[in-house]
Amino acid sequence: MPVLNRIADFAEEMKGWRRYLHQHPELEFDCHETAGFIVERLHEIGVDEIHAGIARTGVVAIINGTGEGPTIGLRADMDALPIEELTGADHASTIPGKMHACGHDGHVTMLLGAAKYLAETRRFKGRVALLFQPAEEDGGGGNVMVQEGVMDRFGITEVYGIHNAPGMPLGYFQTNGGALMASVDTAFVYVTGKGGHAATPHDCVDPIVAVVAMVQAVQTIITRNVYALDEVVISVTQIHAGTASNIIPEEAMFCATIRCFNPEVRKLLKKRFHEIVEGHAAAFGVTARVEYDWGYPATVNHPAQAAFAAEVAREVSGDAAVNAEAPREMGSEDFSYMLEVRPGAYLFMGMGPGAGLHHPAYDFNDEAAPIGASFFARLVERALPL
């Protein structure tokens, strides 16, 4: 793989950055130490501007090219997950109950590597805006950065991002020119009946029976309300009720994740979910409260930018290692908010074999960091040629 020679020269330094970040994971918007580490490296690299405290702990850095031109945005997420690490690695998390199980430590490292190269060479016109974003896993930090005006403030005209993909061959790239990842909404349903002795259910109003019926019925939204070719997922992921074998509880709850690609279908799913819960509550004589969290929108690439990013990926990894017509998937990403306001593209990059994302045995493959950094660097040089 033609990793840029200069980036290959500091691959060991990048490994050190990544492993330090892996040992010091932080959650959501509380990425204070992570941001501090990034700012220190950016000062050493010699970028032209550093703006901290965006979206609480986000960082935006500017590298000026040689001559006037537009500004390309490159994004890396920073936050970790509330998982106890089981890798057994020497560089494992030092923070109990927190780990980089999604590879955001690697994403930061790739962007820092590209920054080091671009600040040294400056073989491009215009500017690069490096977007280090907190709270991708939970909190929608991408949306907060957009709402705080980073696109207009820094004159960003296009924006690009990468996510690592364990199980995909090392250095292999996948993307497409449209919807790549689904929207995600979350529903919490709280059902209240009348508790009592399990031996006398006629004196009670059982919330468990109502919840079971609701859980079964919401699946009919997919089979009977949605066109068969519109991909939809409704997965009930939690049910909580009861404290003993001989007590009918007063309350029960369940939680569901709801995913799709079509905005009109998304509205329909919410409408039918409420109708089914309310109708079953009336039928079973319970009360029900729905908290419906309208989450990340679908991640939709812009065709021209996705095609361009695929060309750059082919330059880095070769024609056979790039799939520019990858199928969309039901995962979600808050990079979607950036793509709603600026043209750009999101890609997956292979890590080789290993544990999957969000698994306690996951670890980013350090051999991938120079590849991702080379992709970012060449994307800038190709998009903003001298």
C-alpha positions as CSV (number, residue, x, y, z in Angstrom):
1,M,0.0,0.0,0.0
2,P,1.5,3.4,-1.0
3,V,1.5,5.1,2.4
4,L,3.1,8.5,2.0
5,N,6.8,8.2,2.8
6,R,6.9,11.0,5.2
7,I,3.9,9.6,7.1
8,A,5.6,6.2,7.2
9,D,8.6,7.9,8.8
10,F,6.6,8.9,11.9
11,A,4.4,5.8,12.1
12,E,6.0,4.8,15.4
13,E,5.2,8.3,16.8
14,M,1.6,7.8,15.7
15,K,1.5,4.5,17.5
16,G,2.6,6.2,20.7
17,W,-0.1,8.8,20.3
18,R,-2.8,6.2,19.8
19,R,-1.8,4.0,22.7
20,Y,-1.6,6.9,25.1
21,L,-5.2,7.9,24.0
22,H,-6.3,4.3,24.4
23,Q,-5.0,4.3,28.0
24,H,-6.9,7.5,28.8
25,P,-10.5,7.1,27.5
26,E,-13.1,9.7,28.2
27,L,-16.9,9.7,27.6
28,E,-19.3,12.0,25.7
29,F,-18.5,15.7,26.1
30,D,-16.0,15.1,29.0
31,C,-13.0,14.8,26.7
32,H,-10.9,17.3,28.6
33,E,-7.6,15.3,28.8
34,T,-8.1,14.1,25.3
35,A,-8.5,17.6,24.0
36,G,-5.5,18.7,26.0
37,F,-3.4,16.0,24.4
38,I,-4.6,16.9,20.9
39,V,-3.8,20.6,21.5
40,E,-0.3,19.7,22.7
41,R,0.4,17.7,19.6
42,L,-1.0,20.4,17.3
43,H,1.3,23.0,18.9
44,E,4.3,20.6,18.3
45,I,3.1,20.0,14.7
46,G,2.9,23.7,14.0
47,V,-0.6,24.3,12.8
48,D,-1.6,27.9,12.1
49,E,-4.7,28.2,14.4
50,I,-6.0,26.2,17.4
51,H,-9.6,26.8,18.6
52,A,-10.5,24.8,21.8
53,G,-13.7,24.6,23.8
54,I,-16.0,24.0,20.8
55,A,-18.9,21.8,21.7
56,R,-17.4,22.0,25.2
57,T,-14.3,19.9,24.6
58,G,-14.0,19.9,20.8
59,V,-11.0,21.3,19.0
60,V,-10.7,22.9,15.5
61,A,-7.3,23.5,14.0
62,I,-6.4,25.3,10.8
63,I,-3.5,24.7,8.4
64,N,-3.0,27.2,5.7
65,G,-1.8,26.0,2.3
66,T,0.3,27.8,-0.3
67,G,-2.0,30.3,-1.8
68,E,-5.7,31.2,-1.6
69,G,-8.4,28.6,-2.0
70,P,-11.4,26.9,-0.2
71,T,-11.4,25.1,3.1
72,I,-11.7,21.3,3.4
73,G,-12.9,19.9,6.7
74,L,-11.6,16.6,8.1
75,R,-13.3,15.2,11.1
76,A,-12.3,12.7,13.8
77,D,-14.4,11.8,16.8
78,M,-12.7,11.6,20.3
79,D,-15.0,9.9,22.8
80,A,-14.8,6.4,24.3
81,L,-17.5,3.9,25.6
82,P,-18.6,2.8,29.1
83,I,-17.2,-0.7,28.7
84,E,-14.7,-2.6,30.9
85,E,-11.7,-3.5,28.6
86,L,-10.8,-7.2,28.2
87,T,-7.9,-6.9,25.7
88,G,-5.1,-7.6,28.2
89,A,-2.9,-5.3,26.1
90,D,0.0,-3.4,27.7
91,H,-1.7,-0.2,26.6
92,A,-5.1,-1.2,27.9
93,S,-7.4,1.4,29.5
94,T,-6.3,2.7,32.9
95,I,-9.8,4.0,33.6
96,P,-12.2,1.3,35.1
97,G,-15.4,0.9,33.1
98,K,-14.2,3.0,30.2
99,M,-12.4,2.0,27.0
100,H,-11.9,3.0,23.3
101,A,-14.0,0.1,22.0
102,C,-14.9,1.9,18.8
103,G,-11.5,3.1,17.7
104,H,-11.9,6.8,18.1
105,D,-8.4,6.9,19.5
106,G,-7.3,5.7,16.1
107,H,-9.4,8.3,14.3
108,V,-7.8,11.1,16.3
109,T,-4.3,9.6,15.5
110,M,-5.0,9.4,11.8
111,L,-6.1,13.0,11.7
112,L,-3.1,14.1,13.8
113,G,-0.8,12.2,11.4
114,A,-2.3,13.9,8.4
115,A,-2.0,17.3,10.2
116,K,1.7,16.7,10.8
117,Y,2.3,15.9,7.1
118,L,0.2,18.8,5.8
119,A,1.8,21.3,8.2
120,E,5.2,20.3,7.0
121,T,4.6,20.0,3.3
122,R,1.8,22.5,2.6
123,R,1.5,21.2,-1.0
124,F,-2.1,22.6,-1.4
125,K,-3.9,25.8,-1.8
126,G,-6.6,27.1,0.6
127,R,-7.0,25.7,4.1
128,V,-7.6,22.5,6.0
129,A,-9.9,22.6,9.1
130,L,-9.2,19.7,11.4
131,L,-12.4,18.9,13.4
132,F,-11.8,16.9,16.6
133,Q,-15.3,16.2,17.9
134,P,-16.5,14.9,21.2
135,A,-19.7,12.9,22.0
136,E,-20.3,10.8,18.9
137,E,-21.3,7.7,20.9
138,D,-23.9,9.7,22.9
139,G,-24.8,13.3,22.9
140,G,-24.6,14.3,19.2
141,G,-21.4,16.3,19.4
142,G,-21.4,16.6,15.6
143,N,-24.7,18.4,15.8
144,V,-23.5,20.7,18.6
145,M,-20.4,21.7,16.5
146,V,-22.7,22.5,13.6
147,Q,-25.1,24.4,15.8
148,E,-22.2,26.4,17.2
149,G,-21.4,27.5,13.6
150,V,-18.1,25.8,12.8
151,M,-18.9,25.4,9.1
152,D,-19.5,29.1,8.6
153,R,-17.0,30.3,11.2
154,F,-14.1,28.5,9.4
155,G,-15.5,28.7,5.9
156,I,-15.6,25.0,5.4
157,T,-16.9,24.1,1.9
158,E,-16.6,20.3,2.0
159,V,-16.2,17.8,4.9
160,Y,-14.9,14.2,5.1
161,G,-14.6,11.5,7.7
162,I,-13.4,7.9,8.2
163,H,-14.6,5.1,10.5
164,N,-12.5,2.0,11.1
165,A,-14.0,-1.4,10.2
166,P,-12.7,-4.5,12.0
167,G,-13.1,-7.7,10.0
168,M,-12.6,-5.8,6.7
169,P,-9.2,-6.4,5.1
170,L,-6.5,-3.9,6.3
171,G,-6.6,-0.8,4.2
172,Y,-9.7,-1.7,2.3
173,F,-12.2,1.2,1.8
174,Q,-16.0,1.1,1.4
175,T,-18.4,3.9,0.7
176,N,-21.3,4.8,-1.6
177,G,-22.8,7.9,-3.2
178,G,-26.0,8.1,-1.1
179,A,-27.4,6.8,2.2
180,L,-24.6,4.9,4.0
181,M,-25.9,4.6,7.5
182,A,-29.4,4.8,9.1
183,S,-31.1,7.3,11.3
184,V,-31.5,6.2,14.9
185,D,-34.3,7.0,17.3
186,T,-34.9,5.5,20.8
187,A,-38.2,4.9,22.6
188,F,-38.6,4.4,26.3
189,V,-42.0,3.2,27.3
190,Y,-43.2,3.3,31.0
191,V,-46.3,1.4,31.8
192,T,-48.2,1.7,35.1
193,G,-50.9,-0.7,36.2
194,K,-52.1,-1.9,39.7
195,G,-49.8,-4.1,41.6
196,G,-50.7,-6.8,44.1
197,H,-50.5,-10.5,45.0
198,A,-49.7,-12.8,42.0
199,A,-52.3,-15.3,43.4
200,T,-55.1,-12.8,42.8
201,P,-54.4,-11.2,39.4
202,H,-58.1,-10.3,39.1
203,D,-57.5,-7.7,41.8
204,C,-54.6,-6.2,39.8
205,V,-53.9,-4.5,36.5
206,D,-50.8,-6.4,35.2
207,P,-48.3,-4.1,33.4
208,I,-46.2,-7.0,32.3
209,V,-48.9,-8.5,30.1
210,A,-49.4,-5.1,28.5
211,V,-45.7,-4.7,27.8
212,V,-45.4,-8.1,26.3
213,A,-48.3,-7.3,23.9
214,M,-46.8,-3.9,23.0
215,V,-43.4,-5.5,22.3
216,Q,-45.0,-8.0,19.9
217,A,-47.3,-5.4,18.3
218,V,-44.6,-2.8,17.4
219,Q,-43.0,-5.4,15.1
220,T,-46.1,-5.2,12.9
221,I,-45.2,-1.7,12.0
222,I,-42.4,-3.2,9.8
223,T,-44.6,-6.0,8.3
224,R,-47.8,-4.1,7.8
225,N,-47.1,-0.3,7.7
226,V,-43.8,0.0,5.9
227,Y,-43.2,-0.7,2.2
228,A,-41.2,-3.9,2.0
229,L,-38.2,-2.3,0.2
230,D,-37.8,0.4,2.8
231,E,-35.2,-1.0,5.3
232,V,-36.4,-0.6,8.9
233,V,-35.2,-2.1,12.1
234,I,-37.2,-2.0,15.4
235,S,-35.3,-3.9,18.1
236,V,-36.5,-4.0,21.7
237,T,-33.4,-4.0,23.8
238,Q,-34.6,-3.7,27.4
239,I,-37.6,-5.0,29.4
240,H,-37.7,-4.3,33.2
241,A,-40.4,-5.3,35.6
242,G,-41.0,-7.0,38.9
243,T,-39.1,-7.9,42.1
244,A,-40.4,-11.3,43.2
245,S,-42.1,-14.4,42.0
246,N,-45.4,-13.8,43.9
247,I,-45.9,-10.1,43.2
248,I,-47.6,-8.4,40.2
249,P,-45.6,-5.2,39.9
250,E,-47.1,-1.7,39.7
251,E,-44.8,-0.7,36.8
252,A,-42.9,-2.1,33.8
253,M,-40.9,-0.6,31.0
254,F,-39.3,-1.4,27.7
255,C,-36.9,0.3,25.4
256,A,-36.5,0.1,21.6
257,T,-34.0,1.3,19.0
258,I,-35.7,2.3,15.7
259,R,-33.7,2.8,12.5
260,C,-34.4,3.6,8.9
261,F,-33.2,5.7,5.9
262,N,-36.3,7.5,4.6
263,P,-37.3,10.7,6.5
264,E,-41.0,10.1,5.7
265,V,-40.8,6.5,6.9
266,R,-39.1,7.8,10.1
267,K,-42.1,10.0,10.8
268,L,-44.4,7.1,10.2
269,L,-42.5,4.9,12.6
270,K,-42.9,7.4,15.4
271,K,-46.6,7.9,14.7
272,R,-47.4,4.2,14.6
273,F,-45.3,3.5,17.7
274,H,-47.3,5.9,19.7
275,E,-50.6,4.7,18.4
276,I,-49.8,1.1,19.2
277,V,-48.6,1.8,22.7
278,E,-51.6,4.0,23.4
279,G,-54.1,1.6,22.0
280,H,-52.7,-1.4,23.9
281,A,-52.6,0.7,27.1
282,A,-56.3,1.4,26.7
283,A,-57.0,-2.3,25.9
284,F,-55.2,-3.6,29.0
285,G,-56.4,-0.9,31.3
286,V,-52.9,0.6,32.1
287,T,-51.4,4.0,31.6
288,A,-48.4,4.4,29.3
289,R,-45.9,7.2,28.9
290,V,-43.6,7.2,25.8
291,E,-40.3,9.1,25.7
292,Y,-39.3,9.1,22.1
293,D,-35.8,10.4,21.6
294,W,-35.4,11.8,18.0
295,G,-31.7,10.8,17.4
296,Y,-29.2,11.1,14.6
297,P,-30.4,11.4,11.0
298,A,-29.3,9.1,8.3
299,T,-25.7,9.5,7.1
300,V,-26.1,10.5,3.4
301,N,-23.1,11.0,1.3
302,H,-23.0,13.5,-1.6
303,P,-22.4,11.7,-4.9
304,A,-19.6,13.8,-6.3
305,Q,-17.7,14.0,-3.1
306,A,-18.1,10.2,-2.5
307,A,-16.8,9.5,-6.0
308,F,-13.9,11.8,-5.4
309,A,-13.1,10.2,-2.0
310,A,-13.2,6.8,-3.6
311,E,-10.6,7.9,-6.2
312,V,-8.3,9.1,-3.5
313,A,-8.8,5.8,-1.6
314,R,-7.8,3.9,-4.8
315,E,-4.6,6.0,-5.0
316,V,-3.7,5.0,-1.5
317,S,-4.9,1.3,-1.4
318,G,-5.3,0.3,-5.1
319,D,-8.3,-0.3,-7.3
320,A,-9.1,-3.8,-5.9
321,A,-9.2,-2.5,-2.3
322,V,-12.0,0.1,-2.8
323,N,-15.7,-0.6,-3.1
324,A,-17.5,2.7,-4.1
325,E,-20.9,1.0,-4.2
326,A,-21.1,-0.5,-0.8
327,P,-24.5,-1.5,0.6
328,R,-25.9,0.8,3.3
329,E,-26.1,-0.4,6.9
330,M,-28.2,0.1,9.9
331,G,-25.6,1.6,12.2
332,S,-25.7,5.4,12.8
333,E,-23.3,8.3,12.9
334,D,-23.6,11.9,14.0
335,F,-21.3,12.9,11.1
336,S,-24.7,12.9,9.4
337,Y,-25.3,16.4,10.8
338,M,-22.2,17.7,9.1
339,L,-23.3,16.2,5.8
340,E,-26.7,17.9,6.1
341,V,-25.1,21.3,6.0
342,R,-22.0,20.7,3.7
343,P,-21.3,18.4,0.8
344,G,-18.9,15.6,1.7
345,A,-18.5,11.9,2.2
346,Y,-17.9,9.3,4.9
347,L,-16.0,6.1,4.4
348,F,-15.2,2.8,6.2
349,M,-11.6,1.6,6.3
350,G,-10.6,-2.0,7.1
351,M,-8.6,-2.9,10.2
352,G,-8.0,-6.6,9.4
353,P,-9.2,-9.4,11.6
354,G,-10.1,-8.7,15.2
355,A,-12.9,-8.2,17.7
356,G,-15.8,-6.1,16.5
357,L,-16.7,-2.5,17.4
358,H,-18.2,-2.0,20.9
359,H,-16.7,-5.3,22.0
360,P,-14.6,-5.4,25.2
361,A,-11.8,-7.2,23.3
362,Y,-11.6,-4.6,20.5
363,D,-8.4,-2.7,19.8
364,F,-7.5,-0.4,16.9
365,N,-4.9,-1.8,14.5
366,D,-2.0,0.6,14.6
367,E,-0.9,-0.5,11.1
368,A,-4.0,1.2,9.8
369,A,-3.2,4.7,11.2
370,P,-0.6,5.6,8.5
371,I,-3.1,4.4,5.8
372,G,-5.9,6.6,7.1
373,A,-3.5,9.6,7.5
374,S,-2.3,9.1,3.9
375,F,-5.9,9.1,2.7
376,F,-6.7,12.4,4.5
377,A,-3.4,14.0,3.3
378,R,-3.9,13.0,-0.3
379,L,-7.5,14.0,-0.3
380,V,-6.5,17.5,0.6
381,E,-3.7,17.6,-2.0
382,R,-6.1,16.3,-4.6
383,A,-9.0,18.6,-3.7
384,L,-6.8,21.7,-3.3
385,P,-4.0,21.3,-5.9
386,L,-1.3,23.8,-6.3
